[in-house]
Amino acid sequence: MEYENFESALEDLKNIVQIFEENKDITMDELIANYEKGMKAYHFCAKKLDETQKKIKIIDESFE
């Protein structure tokens, strides 16, 4: 799954965490599928945060 923005990926990640916290009867296949989806969302968010941090640093440096 490709995410359009940080917010959609973060929302997916929150939903997946909620599934893990609330559903004690999750099957192994569901667990693996949700884990994979969660890792994709996590890595998308981490990449966006890293890119944003780099952009902010560039902007800050241009005002020094």
mmCIF file as gemmi writes it, N, C-alpha and C atoms, coordinates in Angstrom:
data_model
loop_
_atom_site.group_PDB
_atom_site.id
_atom_site.type_symbol
_atom_site.label_atom_id
_atom_site.label_alt_id
_atom_site.label_comp_id
_atom_site.label_asym_id
_atom_site.label_entity_id
_atom_site.label_seq_id
_atom_site.pdbx_PDB_ins_code
_atom_site.Cartn_x
_atom_site.Cartn_y
_atom_site.Cartn_z
_atom_site.occupancy
_atom_site.B_iso_or_equiv
_atom_site.pdbx_formal_charge
_atom_site.auth_seq_id
_atom_site.auth_asym_id
_atom_site.pdbx_PDB_model_num
ATOM 1 N N . MET Axp A 1 ? 0.838 -1.181 0 1 0 ? 1 A 1
ATOM 2 C CA . MET Axp A 1 ? 0 0 0 1 0 ? 1 A 1
ATOM 3 C C . MET Axp A 1 ? 0.881 1.242 0 1 0 ? 1 A 1
ATOM 4 N N . GLU Axp A 2 ? 0.541 2.161 -0.846 1 0 ? 2 A 1
ATOM 5 C CA . GLU Axp A 2 ? 1.227 3.446 -0.886 1 0 ? 2 A 1
ATOM 6 C C . GLU Axp A 2 ? 0.38 4.479 -0.169 1 0 ? 2 A 1
ATOM 7 N N . TYR Axp A 3 ? 1.012 5.271 0.638 1 0 ? 3 A 1
ATOM 8 C CA . TYR Axp A 3 ? 0.305 6.314 1.374 1 0 ? 3 A 1
ATOM 9 C C . TYR Axp A 3 ? 0.451 7.646 0.658 1 0 ? 3 A 1
ATOM 10 N N . GLU Axp A 4 ? -0.603 8.459 0.738 1 0 ? 4 A 1
ATOM 11 C CA . GLU Axp A 4 ? -0.577 9.771 0.113 1 0 ? 4 A 1
ATOM 12 C C . GLU Axp A 4 ? 0.096 10.803 1.009 1 0 ? 4 A 1
ATOM 13 N N . ASN Axp A 5 ? -0.028 10.605 2.328 1 0 ? 5 A 1
ATOM 14 C CA . ASN Axp A 5 ? 0.55 11.583 3.241 1 0 ? 5 A 1
ATOM 15 C C . ASN Axp A 5 ? 0.825 10.951 4.603 1 0 ? 5 A 1
ATOM 16 N N . PHE Axp A 6 ? 1.524 11.716 5.424 1 0 ? 6 A 1
ATOM 17 C CA . PHE Axp A 6 ? 1.903 11.268 6.763 1 0 ? 6 A 1
ATOM 18 C C . PHE Axp A 6 ? 0.676 10.922 7.602 1 0 ? 6 A 1
ATOM 19 N N . GLU Axp A 7 ? -0.341 11.784 7.52 1 0 ? 7 A 1
ATOM 20 C CA . GLU Axp A 7 ? -1.524 11.603 8.35 1 0 ? 7 A 1
ATOM 21 C C . GLU Axp A 7 ? -2.253 10.296 8.066 1 0 ? 7 A 1
ATOM 22 N N . SER Axp A 8 ? -2.352 9.926 6.795 1 0 ? 8 A 1
ATOM 23 C CA . SER Axp A 8 ? -3.046 8.672 6.462 1 0 ? 8 A 1
ATOM 24 C C . SER Axp A 8 ? -2.251 7.463 6.946 1 0 ? 8 A 1
ATOM 25 N N . ALA Axp A 9 ? -0.933 7.531 6.838 1 0 ? 9 A 1
ATOM 26 C CA . ALA Axp A 9 ? -0.099 6.434 7.323 1 0 ? 9 A 1
ATOM 27 C C . ALA Axp A 9 ? -0.18 6.326 8.84 1 0 ? 9 A 1
ATOM 28 N N . LEU Axp A 10 ? -0.148 7.468 9.517 1 0 ? 10 A 1
ATOM 29 C CA . LEU Axp A 10 ? -0.23 7.464 10.973 1 0 ? 10 A 1
ATOM 30 C C . LEU Axp A 10 ? -1.582 6.928 11.45 1 0 ? 10 A 1
ATOM 31 N N . GLU Axp A 11 ? -2.639 7.296 10.756 1 0 ? 11 A 1
ATOM 32 C CA . GLU Axp A 11 ? -3.971 6.793 11.11 1 0 ? 11 A 1
ATOM 33 C C . GLU Axp A 11 ? -4.029 5.273 10.953 1 0 ? 11 A 1
ATOM 34 N N . ASP Axp A 12 ? -3.465 4.757 9.866 1 0 ? 12 A 1
ATOM 35 C CA . ASP Axp A 12 ? -3.402 3.309 9.669 1 0 ? 12 A 1
ATOM 36 C C . ASP Axp A 12 ? -2.629 2.649 10.809 1 0 ? 12 A 1
ATOM 37 N N . LEU Axp A 13 ? -1.52 3.237 11.168 1 0 ? 13 A 1
ATOM 38 C CA . LEU Axp A 13 ? -0.687 2.685 12.232 1 0 ? 13 A 1
ATOM 39 C C . LEU Axp A 13 ? -1.454 2.663 13.558 1 0 ? 13 A 1
ATOM 40 N N . LYS Axp A 14 ? -2.167 3.726 13.863 1 0 ? 14 A 1
ATOM 41 C CA . LYS Axp A 14 ? -2.98 3.77 15.087 1 0 ? 14 A 1
ATOM 42 C C . LYS Axp A 14 ? -4.047 2.675 15.071 1 0 ? 14 A 1
ATOM 43 N N . ASN Axp A 15 ? -4.698 2.491 13.935 1 0 ? 15 A 1
ATOM 44 C CA . ASN Axp A 15 ? -5.734 1.466 13.82 1 0 ? 15 A 1
ATOM 45 C C . ASN Axp A 15 ? -5.167 0.067 14.014 1 0 ? 15 A 1
ATOM 46 N N . ILE Axp A 16 ? -4.004 -0.173 13.484 1 0 ? 16 A 1
ATOM 47 C CA . ILE Axp A 16 ? -3.375 -1.492 13.611 1 0 ? 16 A 1
ATOM 48 C C . ILE Axp A 16 ? -2.993 -1.76 15.065 1 0 ? 16 A 1
ATOM 49 N N . VAL Axp A 17 ? -2.447 -0.755 15.727 1 0 ? 17 A 1
ATOM 50 C CA . VAL Axp A 17 ? -2.111 -0.911 17.144 1 0 ? 17 A 1
ATOM 51 C C . VAL Axp A 17 ? -3.369 -1.215 17.95 1 0 ? 17 A 1
ATOM 52 N N . GLN Axp A 18 ? -4.447 -0.524 17.632 1 0 ? 18 A 1
ATOM 53 C CA . GLN Axp A 18 ? -5.714 -0.759 18.327 1 0 ? 18 A 1
ATOM 54 C C . GLN Axp A 18 ? -6.204 -2.193 18.103 1 0 ? 18 A 1
ATOM 55 N N . ILE Axp A 19 ? -6.06 -2.695 16.887 1 0 ? 19 A 1
ATOM 56 C CA . ILE Axp A 19 ? -6.451 -4.082 16.59 1 0 ? 19 A 1
ATOM 57 C C . ILE Axp A 19 ? -5.656 -5.039 17.475 1 0 ? 19 A 1
ATOM 58 N N . PHE Axp A 20 ? -4.346 -4.811 17.584 1 0 ? 20 A 1
ATOM 59 C CA . PHE Axp A 20 ? -3.518 -5.687 18.403 1 0 ? 20 A 1
ATOM 60 C C . PHE Axp A 20 ? -3.884 -5.586 19.882 1 0 ? 20 A 1
ATOM 61 N N . GLU Axp A 21 ? -4.219 -4.393 20.336 1 0 ? 21 A 1
ATOM 62 C CA . GLU Axp A 21 ? -4.538 -4.207 21.757 1 0 ? 21 A 1
ATOM 63 C C . GLU Axp A 21 ? -5.896 -4.782 22.14 1 0 ? 21 A 1
ATOM 64 N N . GLU Axp A 22 ? -6.855 -4.729 21.22 1 0 ? 22 A 1
ATOM 65 C CA . GLU Axp A 22 ? -8.221 -5.11 21.565 1 0 ? 22 A 1
ATOM 66 C C . GLU Axp A 22 ? -8.604 -6.539 21.176 1 0 ? 22 A 1
ATOM 67 N N . ASN Axp A 23 ? -7.915 -7.13 20.223 1 0 ? 23 A 1
ATOM 68 C CA . ASN Axp A 23 ? -8.357 -8.411 19.69 1 0 ? 23 A 1
ATOM 69 C C . ASN Axp A 23 ? -7.437 -9.536 20.152 1 0 ? 23 A 1
ATOM 70 N N . LYS Axp A 24 ? -7.87 -10.229 21.168 1 0 ? 24 A 1
ATOM 71 C CA . LYS Axp A 24 ? -7.075 -11.338 21.691 1 0 ? 24 A 1
ATOM 72 C C . LYS Axp A 24 ? -7.239 -12.613 20.85 1 0 ? 24 A 1
ATOM 73 N N . ASP Axp A 25 ? -8.253 -12.649 20.004 1 0 ? 25 A 1
ATOM 74 C CA . ASP Axp A 25 ? -8.527 -13.837 19.197 1 0 ? 25 A 1
ATOM 75 C C . ASP Axp A 25 ? -8.045 -13.69 17.754 1 0 ? 25 A 1
ATOM 76 N N . ILE Axp A 26 ? -7.046 -12.873 17.525 1 0 ? 26 A 1
ATOM 77 C CA . ILE Axp A 26 ? -6.529 -12.649 16.179 1 0 ? 26 A 1
ATOM 78 C C . ILE Axp A 26 ? -5.79 -13.907 15.698 1 0 ? 26 A 1
ATOM 79 N N . THR Axp A 27 ? -6.011 -14.254 14.44 1 0 ? 27 A 1
ATOM 80 C CA . THR Axp A 27 ? -5.338 -15.439 13.89 1 0 ? 27 A 1
ATOM 81 C C . THR Axp A 27 ? -3.908 -15.084 13.515 1 0 ? 27 A 1
ATOM 82 N N . MET Axp A 28 ? -3.107 -16.102 13.342 1 0 ? 28 A 1
ATOM 83 C CA . MET Axp A 28 ? -1.709 -15.891 12.955 1 0 ? 28 A 1
ATOM 84 C C . MET Axp A 28 ? -1.622 -15.171 11.61 1 0 ? 28 A 1
ATOM 85 N N . ASP Axp A 29 ? -2.475 -15.537 10.665 1 0 ? 29 A 1
ATOM 86 C CA . ASP Axp A 29 ? -2.475 -14.877 9.351 1 0 ? 29 A 1
ATOM 87 C C . ASP Axp A 29 ? -2.846 -13.404 9.473 1 0 ? 29 A 1
ATOM 88 N N . GLU Axp A 30 ? -3.844 -13.103 10.309 1 0 ? 30 A 1
ATOM 89 C CA . GLU Axp A 30 ? -4.233 -11.706 10.532 1 0 ? 30 A 1
ATOM 90 C C . GLU Axp A 30 ? -3.112 -10.934 11.226 1 0 ? 30 A 1
ATOM 91 N N . LEU Axp A 31 ? -2.465 -11.59 12.162 1 0 ? 31 A 1
ATOM 92 C CA . LEU Axp A 31 ? -1.358 -10.972 12.872 1 0 ? 31 A 1
ATOM 93 C C . LEU Axp A 31 ? -0.242 -10.589 11.903 1 0 ? 31 A 1
ATOM 94 N N . ILE Axp A 32 ? 0.138 -11.515 11.056 1 0 ? 32 A 1
ATOM 95 C CA . ILE Axp A 32 ? 1.213 -11.268 10.091 1 0 ? 32 A 1
ATOM 96 C C . ILE Axp A 32 ? 0.815 -10.178 9.101 1 0 ? 32 A 1
ATOM 97 N N . ALA Axp A 33 ? -0.401 -10.231 8.582 1 0 ? 33 A 1
ATOM 98 C CA . ALA Axp A 33 ? -0.866 -9.233 7.611 1 0 ? 33 A 1
ATOM 99 C C . ALA Axp A 33 ? -0.887 -7.838 8.238 1 0 ? 33 A 1
ATOM 100 N N . ASN Axp A 34 ? -1.393 -7.746 9.462 1 0 ? 34 A 1
ATOM 101 C CA . ASN Axp A 34 ? -1.43 -6.453 10.139 1 0 ? 34 A 1
ATOM 102 C C . ASN Axp A 34 ? -0.037 -5.969 10.526 1 0 ? 34 A 1
ATOM 103 N N . TYR Axp A 35 ? 0.828 -6.881 10.907 1 0 ? 35 A 1
ATOM 104 C CA . TYR Axp A 35 ? 2.202 -6.507 11.239 1 0 ? 35 A 1
ATOM 105 C C . TYR Axp A 35 ? 2.895 -5.922 10.011 1 0 ? 35 A 1
ATOM 106 N N . GLU Axp A 36 ? 2.728 -6.591 8.877 1 0 ? 36 A 1
ATOM 107 C CA . GLU Axp A 36 ? 3.351 -6.108 7.641 1 0 ? 36 A 1
ATOM 108 C C . GLU Axp A 36 ? 2.806 -4.728 7.265 1 0 ? 36 A 1
ATOM 109 N N . LYS Axp A 37 ? 1.502 -4.574 7.333 1 0 ? 37 A 1
ATOM 110 C CA . LYS Axp A 37 ? 0.879 -3.284 7.015 1 0 ? 37 A 1
ATOM 111 C C . LYS Axp A 37 ? 1.362 -2.208 7.987 1 0 ? 37 A 1
ATOM 112 N N . GLY Axp A 38 ? 1.46 -2.561 9.258 1 0 ? 38 A 1
ATOM 113 C CA . GLY Axp A 38 ? 1.944 -1.621 10.268 1 0 ? 38 A 1
ATOM 114 C C . GLY Axp A 38 ? 3.383 -1.202 10.038 1 0 ? 38 A 1
ATOM 115 N N . MET Axp A 39 ? 4.218 -2.143 9.644 1 0 ? 39 A 1
ATOM 116 C CA . MET Axp A 39 ? 5.623 -1.817 9.371 1 0 ? 39 A 1
ATOM 117 C C . MET Axp A 39 ? 5.747 -0.896 8.161 1 0 ? 39 A 1
ATOM 118 N N . LYS Axp A 40 ? 4.916 -1.106 7.155 1 0 ? 40 A 1
ATOM 119 C CA . LYS Axp A 40 ? 4.928 -0.215 5.988 1 0 ? 40 A 1
ATOM 120 C C . LYS Axp A 40 ? 4.515 1.192 6.395 1 0 ? 40 A 1
ATOM 121 N N . ALA Axp A 41 ? 3.478 1.292 7.212 1 0 ? 41 A 1
ATOM 122 C CA . ALA Axp A 41 ? 3.021 2.605 7.687 1 0 ? 41 A 1
ATOM 123 C C . ALA Axp A 41 ? 4.094 3.259 8.551 1 0 ? 41 A 1
ATOM 124 N N . TYR Axp A 42 ? 4.71 2.485 9.429 1 0 ? 42 A 1
ATOM 125 C CA . TYR Axp A 42 ? 5.757 3.011 10.303 1 0 ? 42 A 1
ATOM 126 C C . TYR Axp A 42 ? 6.934 3.56 9.497 1 0 ? 42 A 1
ATOM 127 N N . HIS Axp A 43 ? 7.389 2.791 8.534 1 0 ? 43 A 1
ATOM 128 C CA . HIS Axp A 43 ? 8.534 3.23 7.728 1 0 ? 43 A 1
ATOM 129 C C . HIS Axp A 43 ? 8.186 4.451 6.882 1 0 ? 43 A 1
ATOM 130 N N . PHE Axp A 44 ? 6.96 4.52 6.386 1 0 ? 44 A 1
ATOM 131 C CA . PHE Axp A 44 ? 6.526 5.704 5.647 1 0 ? 44 A 1
ATOM 132 C C . PHE Axp A 44 ? 6.575 6.922 6.567 1 0 ? 44 A 1
ATOM 133 N N . CYS Axp A 45 ? 6.035 6.793 7.778 1 0 ? 45 A 1
ATOM 134 C CA . CYS Axp A 45 ? 6.033 7.904 8.734 1 0 ? 45 A 1
ATOM 135 C C . CYS Axp A 45 ? 7.46 8.311 9.11 1 0 ? 45 A 1
ATOM 136 N N . ALA Axp A 46 ? 8.298 7.342 9.381 1 0 ? 46 A 1
ATOM 137 C CA . ALA Axp A 46 ? 9.681 7.638 9.764 1 0 ? 46 A 1
ATOM 138 C C . ALA Axp A 46 ? 10.409 8.373 8.641 1 0 ? 46 A 1
ATOM 139 N N . LYS Axp A 47 ? 10.189 7.941 7.403 1 0 ? 47 A 1
ATOM 140 C CA . LYS Axp A 47 ? 10.829 8.584 6.255 1 0 ? 47 A 1
ATOM 141 C C . LYS Axp A 47 ? 10.337 10.024 6.109 1 0 ? 47 A 1
ATOM 142 N N . LYS Axp A 48 ? 9.03 10.235 6.245 1 0 ? 48 A 1
ATOM 143 C CA . LYS Axp A 48 ? 8.464 11.587 6.135 1 0 ? 48 A 1
ATOM 144 C C . LYS Axp A 48 ? 8.999 12.491 7.245 1 0 ? 48 A 1
ATOM 145 N N . LEU Axp A 49 ? 9.099 11.978 8.455 1 0 ? 49 A 1
ATOM 146 C CA . LEU Axp A 49 ? 9.635 12.775 9.553 1 0 ? 49 A 1
ATOM 147 C C . LEU Axp A 49 ? 11.094 13.147 9.305 1 0 ? 49 A 1
ATOM 148 N N . ASP Axp A 50 ? 11.87 12.22 8.786 1 0 ? 50 A 1
ATOM 149 C CA . ASP Axp A 50 ? 13.274 12.478 8.468 1 0 ? 50 A 1
ATOM 150 C C . ASP Axp A 50 ? 13.39 13.545 7.374 1 0 ? 50 A 1
ATOM 151 N N . GLU Axp A 51 ? 12.575 13.421 6.328 1 0 ? 51 A 1
ATOM 152 C CA . GLU Axp A 51 ? 12.588 14.402 5.245 1 0 ? 51 A 1
ATOM 153 C C . GLU Axp A 51 ? 12.189 15.781 5.76 1 0 ? 51 A 1
ATOM 154 N N . THR Axp A 52 ? 11.2 15.827 6.614 1 0 ? 52 A 1
ATOM 155 C CA . THR Axp A 52 ? 10.733 17.093 7.18 1 0 ? 52 A 1
ATOM 156 C C . THR Axp A 52 ? 11.814 17.73 8.039 1 0 ? 52 A 1
ATOM 157 N N . GLN Axp A 53 ? 12.476 16.921 8.837 1 0 ? 53 A 1
ATOM 158 C CA . GLN Axp A 53 ? 13.554 17.426 9.689 1 0 ? 53 A 1
ATOM 159 C C . GLN Axp A 53 ? 14.676 18.018 8.84 1 0 ? 53 A 1
ATOM 160 N N . LYS Axp A 54 ? 15.023 17.361 7.739 1 0 ? 54 A 1
ATOM 161 C CA . LYS Axp A 54 ? 16.068 17.87 6.847 1 0 ? 54 A 1
ATOM 162 C C . LYS Axp A 54 ? 15.645 19.194 6.214 1 0 ? 54 A 1
ATOM 163 N N . LYS Axp A 55 ? 14.389 19.301 5.799 1 0 ? 55 A 1
ATOM 164 C CA . LYS Axp A 55 ? 13.887 20.538 5.202 1 0 ? 55 A 1
ATOM 165 C C . LYS Axp A 55 ? 13.924 21.683 6.207 1 0 ? 55 A 1
ATOM 166 N N . ILE Axp A 56 ? 13.521 21.4 7.447 1 0 ? 56 A 1
ATOM 167 C CA . ILE Axp A 56 ? 13.536 22.426 8.487 1 0 ? 56 A 1
ATOM 168 C C . ILE Axp A 56 ? 14.953 22.894 8.75 1 0 ? 56 A 1
ATOM 169 N N . LYS Axp A 57 ? 15.89 21.974 8.762 1 0 ? 57 A 1
ATOM 170 C CA . LYS Axp A 57 ? 17.295 22.336 8.983 1 0 ? 57 A 1
ATOM 171 C C . LYS Axp A 57 ? 17.792 23.248 7.865 1 0 ? 57 A 1
ATOM 172 N N . ILE Axp A 58 ? 17.429 22.933 6.635 1 0 ? 58 A 1
ATOM 173 C CA . ILE Axp A 58 ? 17.839 23.767 5.495 1 0 ? 58 A 1
ATOM 174 C C . ILE Axp A 58 ? 17.233 25.164 5.618 1 0 ? 58 A 1
ATOM 175 N N . ILE Axp A 59 ? 15.965 25.223 5.984 1 0 ? 59 A 1
ATOM 176 C CA . ILE Axp A 59 ? 15.304 26.525 6.148 1 0 ? 59 A 1
ATOM 177 C C . ILE Axp A 59 ? 15.968 27.309 7.271 1 0 ? 59 A 1
ATOM 178 N N . ASP Axp A 60 ? 16.216 26.663 8.406 1 0 ? 60 A 1
ATOM 179 C CA . ASP Axp A 60 ? 16.858 27.336 9.535 1 0 ? 60 A 1
ATOM 180 C C . ASP Axp A 60 ? 18.237 27.875 9.156 1 0 ? 60 A 1
ATOM 181 N N . GLU Axp A 61 ? 18.994 27.079 8.416 1 0 ? 61 A 1
ATOM 182 C CA . GLU Axp A 61 ? 20.336 27.496 8.021 1 0 ? 61 A 1
ATOM 183 C C . GLU Axp A 61 ? 20.309 28.676 7.061 1 0 ? 61 A 1
ATOM 184 N N . SER Axp A 62 ? 19.248 28.807 6.278 1 0 ? 62 A 1
ATOM 185 C CA . SER Axp A 62 ? 19.176 29.907 5.332 1 0 ? 62 A 1
ATOM 186 C C . SER Axp A 62 ? 18.916 31.247 6.032 1 0 ? 62 A 1
ATOM 187 N N . PHE Axp A 63 ? 18.499 31.201 7.3 1 0 ? 63 A 1
ATOM 188 C CA . PHE Axp A 63 ? 18.245 32.426 8.042 1 0 ? 63 A 1
ATOM 189 C C . PHE Axp A 63 ? 19.365 32.773 9.018 1 0 ? 63 A 1
ATOM 190 N N . GLU Axp A 64 ? 20.406 32.008 8.986 1 0 ? 64 A 1
ATOM 191 C CA . GLU Axp A 64 ? 21.527 32.288 9.91 1 0 ? 64 A 1
ATOM 192 C C . GLU Axp A 64 ? 22.475 33.307 9.318 1 0 ? 64 A 1
